[in-house]
Amino acid sequence: MSNRGFPVVISSPSGGGKTTIAGALLAALPFLRKSRSTTTRQPRPGERPGVDYEFVTGEVFEQRKAAGAFAEWASVHGHGYGTPREYVDETCSAGHCPLLVIDIQGGRAVRRAYPAALLVFLMPPSLDEVARRLGARRSEPDARLEARLGNAPGEIAAGLEYDYIVMNASIELAIEQVRQVLLRERETRS
């Protein structure tokens, strides 16, 4: 029996519901801890620096990357994203599970760095639904939106590498399914 936590990764294509589902899981499962990524992109409306993300310059990001300070990092849609390694290690050592809401590249990197990590992929019901969700955000220029939509088929195919795939056609059902997966895995591993 171990009291050590393990990293939990949730990935999906852009617009796949990662952030919404992660928020509900954090509220429902006391062993989860929100991971805060570092990014070079600008804050979106409503995002709070230091709470939702640590927003840094490209130069600072590259310095930290070169120093090995990230458990995972990726360049996504022209921006750097990374999860501080120190945070993941400290959280797992304290018996909690850091919840990383990251893309496929990041999920692969976490699996390499932490073989015991649990990876959950949220499958959108269709590419049309992804396009609708992204369009509803109104947070990005059309070119970036098109890039995200163009990446979605490859991200969906890569989801087969994950431990669990959960269809996100109904947000309430997807939240409950992922919650059950996490409870089962936590019990099995402790």
C-alpha positions as CSV (number, residue, x, y, z in Angstrom):
1,M,0.0,0.0,0.0
2,S,1.2,3.5,-0.9
3,N,0.1,6.9,0.2
4,R,2.0,8.5,-2.7
5,G,-0.2,10.3,-5.2
6,F,0.1,10.0,-9.0
7,P,-0.2,12.6,-11.8
8,V,-3.6,12.6,-13.5
9,V,-3.7,14.0,-17.1
10,I,-6.8,15.1,-18.9
11,S,-6.5,15.8,-22.6
12,S,-8.8,16.5,-25.5
13,P,-8.7,18.5,-28.7
14,S,-9.3,22.2,-28.1
15,G,-12.9,22.7,-27.2
16,G,-13.2,19.1,-25.9
17,G,-14.3,20.2,-22.4
18,K,-11.0,19.7,-20.4
19,T,-11.3,22.8,-18.3
20,T,-15.0,22.4,-17.4
21,I,-14.6,18.8,-16.5
22,A,-11.4,19.4,-14.5
23,G,-13.1,22.2,-12.5
24,A,-15.9,19.8,-11.5
25,L,-13.5,17.0,-10.6
26,L,-11.4,19.4,-8.4
27,A,-14.6,20.4,-6.6
28,A,-15.7,16.8,-6.1
29,L,-12.5,14.9,-5.3
30,P,-10.4,16.1,-2.3
31,F,-7.3,14.2,-3.3
32,L,-6.9,16.1,-6.5
33,R,-4.8,19.3,-6.7
34,K,-5.1,21.8,-9.5
35,S,-1.9,22.0,-11.5
36,R,-1.0,25.5,-12.8
37,S,0.8,25.5,-16.1
38,T,3.3,28.1,-17.2
39,T,2.6,29.6,-20.6
40,T,3.9,32.2,-23.0
41,R,0.4,33.1,-24.4
42,Q,-1.6,36.1,-23.3
43,P,-4.4,35.6,-20.7
44,R,-7.9,35.0,-22.1
45,P,-10.8,37.0,-20.8
46,G,-11.5,35.9,-17.2
47,E,-8.2,34.1,-16.6
48,R,-6.2,35.3,-13.6
49,P,-2.4,35.4,-13.7
50,G,-0.9,33.3,-11.0
51,V,-4.2,31.4,-10.5
52,D,-5.2,29.9,-13.8
53,Y,-1.7,30.1,-15.4
54,E,1.7,31.6,-14.8
55,F,2.1,33.9,-17.8
56,V,5.8,34.4,-18.7
57,T,7.8,35.7,-21.7
58,G,9.3,33.4,-24.2
59,E,12.7,34.1,-22.9
60,V,11.8,33.1,-19.3
61,F,10.1,29.9,-20.6
62,E,13.1,28.9,-22.6
63,Q,15.4,29.4,-19.6
64,R,13.3,27.2,-17.4
65,K,13.0,24.6,-20.1
66,A,16.8,24.5,-20.5
67,A,17.2,24.1,-16.7
68,G,14.9,21.0,-16.7
69,A,12.3,22.8,-14.5
70,F,9.3,21.4,-16.4
71,A,7.8,17.9,-15.9
72,E,6.4,18.4,-19.4
73,W,6.4,21.2,-21.9
74,A,5.1,21.6,-25.4
75,S,4.7,24.2,-28.1
76,V,1.0,24.4,-28.9
77,H,-0.4,26.7,-31.5
78,G,2.6,28.9,-31.3
79,H,2.8,29.2,-27.5
80,G,4.9,27.4,-24.9
81,Y,3.2,25.5,-22.1
82,G,4.9,23.6,-19.2
83,T,4.1,22.1,-15.9
84,P,6.6,22.8,-13.1
85,R,8.3,19.5,-12.1
86,E,8.8,20.6,-8.5
87,Y,5.0,21.0,-8.1
88,V,4.2,17.5,-9.5
89,D,6.9,15.9,-7.3
90,E,5.8,17.7,-4.1
91,T,2.1,17.1,-4.7
92,C,2.6,13.3,-5.3
93,S,4.9,13.0,-2.2
94,A,2.2,14.6,-0.1
95,G,-0.2,11.9,-1.2
96,H,-2.3,14.0,-3.5
97,C,-2.8,13.7,-7.3
98,P,-1.9,16.7,-9.4
99,L,-4.5,17.2,-12.1
100,L,-2.8,18.3,-15.4
101,V,-5.1,19.7,-18.0
102,I,-2.8,19.5,-21.0
103,D,-2.6,18.5,-24.7
104,I,-1.5,15.2,-26.2
105,Q,2.2,16.3,-26.4
106,G,2.1,17.1,-22.7
107,G,0.4,13.8,-21.9
108,R,3.0,11.8,-23.7
109,A,5.8,13.7,-21.9
110,V,4.1,13.1,-18.5
111,R,3.9,9.4,-19.3
112,R,7.6,9.3,-20.0
113,A,8.5,11.2,-16.9
114,Y,6.0,9.5,-14.6
115,P,5.1,6.0,-15.8
116,A,2.5,5.7,-13.1
117,A,0.6,8.7,-14.4
118,L,-3.1,8.1,-15.2
119,L,-4.1,9.5,-18.6
120,V,-7.7,10.2,-19.5
121,F,-8.7,11.4,-23.0
122,L,-12.0,13.3,-23.5
123,M,-13.4,12.3,-26.9
124,P,-15.6,15.0,-28.5
125,P,-18.9,13.7,-30.1
126,S,-17.8,15.1,-33.5
127,L,-15.5,17.5,-35.2
128,D,-18.5,19.7,-36.0
129,E,-19.1,20.0,-32.2
130,V,-15.5,20.9,-31.6
131,A,-15.9,23.7,-34.3
132,R,-19.1,24.9,-32.6
133,R,-17.5,25.0,-29.1
134,L,-14.4,26.8,-30.3
135,G,-16.4,29.3,-32.3
136,A,-18.5,30.0,-29.2
137,R,-15.4,31.0,-27.2
138,R,-14.7,34.0,-29.6
139,S,-11.3,34.2,-28.0
140,E,-9.0,33.7,-31.0
141,P,-8.4,35.0,-34.5
142,D,-9.8,32.8,-37.3
143,A,-6.3,31.6,-38.3
144,R,-5.6,30.2,-34.9
145,L,-9.1,28.7,-34.7
146,E,-8.5,26.9,-38.0
147,A,-5.2,25.6,-36.7
148,R,-6.9,24.1,-33.7
149,L,-9.6,22.5,-35.9
150,G,-6.9,21.2,-38.2
151,N,-5.1,19.5,-35.3
152,A,-8.2,17.8,-33.9
153,P,-8.2,14.7,-36.0
154,G,-4.6,13.8,-35.1
155,E,-5.3,14.5,-31.4
156,I,-8.3,12.3,-31.5
157,A,-6.2,9.5,-33.0
158,A,-3.5,9.9,-30.4
159,G,-6.1,9.6,-27.7
160,L,-5.9,5.8,-28.2
161,E,-2.6,6.0,-26.3
162,Y,-4.4,7.0,-23.1
163,D,-5.5,4.7,-20.3
164,Y,-9.1,5.7,-20.6
165,I,-11.2,7.4,-23.3
166,V,-14.4,9.1,-22.1
167,M,-17.0,10.4,-24.7
168,N,-18.0,14.0,-23.9
169,A,-21.4,14.3,-25.6
170,S,-23.0,15.2,-22.2
171,I,-20.9,17.2,-19.8
172,E,-22.6,15.8,-16.7
173,L,-22.2,12.2,-17.8
174,A,-18.5,12.8,-18.8
175,I,-17.8,14.4,-15.4
176,E,-19.4,11.4,-13.6
177,Q,-17.5,8.8,-15.7
178,V,-14.1,10.5,-15.2
179,R,-14.9,10.8,-11.5
180,Q,-15.6,7.1,-11.2
181,V,-12.3,6.3,-13.1
182,L,-10.3,8.5,-10.7
183,L,-12.0,7.0,-7.6
184,R,-11.4,3.5,-8.8
185,E,-7.7,4.2,-9.7
186,R,-7.1,5.9,-6.4
187,E,-8.5,3.0,-4.4
188,T,-6.6,0.4,-6.5
189,R,-3.3,2.2,-6.1
190,S,-3.4,3.0,-2.4
